[in-house]
Amino acid sequence: MQRRYTISARGKANAVPILSFLARHFPNVPISEVDSVFGFVGRSTLYGGRVFTGPELTPDDVSQLYFANVGVRLPLTNHYVERSEYERERPMLDMFHRDGNAVIVTNDDLARWIRSDFPRFRVEASVIKNLKSHDRIAEAQSIYDTVVLPMELNDDDNFLGGVPNKERVTLFANAGCALTCPSKTCYVSVSKINKTGAGDFVCSQSLKDREMLGMIDFDLDRLTELGFHRFKLLRARPGNKTGH
């Protein structure tokens, strides 16, 4: 089975066409193996994971991706979602509701609403859900089409060997600061900032000592042999890091 990648558009300048961005930063990944690109497409209170500072995928980028048969993934990973808020975001969901596109979700209610009202999206459980047991993975797979597992599990062959429905699981192809983070406090603080436009960014780096390894590439041949074919690729910031 061919590997399929979802790739982060984080840090892409609007003036840089998305296909040029992919060729420059991910030159070893054939476009035929790119399932989707994820990034902000406009302001939304449903975003989580990182603070919204502006769109990362322009309408021209989206058109280029569609022409190349690559989907768009919307990172709707905010922890906190009210039904009324979801209703306000329907125009954005309508705009991207097509076969091949996906949404990344943390809140189970939001996942169920989108699955019911926008069935052409693939609904993926965010890594923020921190699925670290086989039972929790199976439970999430009853709600989501695919799930993303925490990157630290990539080194646990015994655990990965028992993961159910591996064809519906996405693993990280590389890893940044989240690999060694003990508490991931940033996720909740970013959800609050994107929700209200206010609040303080909180990072556990100042609270607990941990080893900062920079960007780590995982052995994809080994992970493929274990039965996994879906991978998530991050772009390194200057200094070979993601996050903070």
Secondary structure, DSSP 8 states (H G I E B T S, - for coil): ---EEEEE-TT--TTS-HHHHHHHH-TTS-GGGEEEEE---S--TT--SS---S-SS-HHHHHHHHHTT-EEEEEE--S---HHHHHHTHHHHHHH-STT-EEEES-HHHHHHHHHH-TTSEEEE-GGG---SHHHHHHHHTT-SEEE--GGGGG-HHHHHT-S-GGGEEEESEE-GGGT-SS-HHHHHHHHHHHHS-S----GGGTS-------EE--HHHHHHTT--EEEE---BTTTBS--
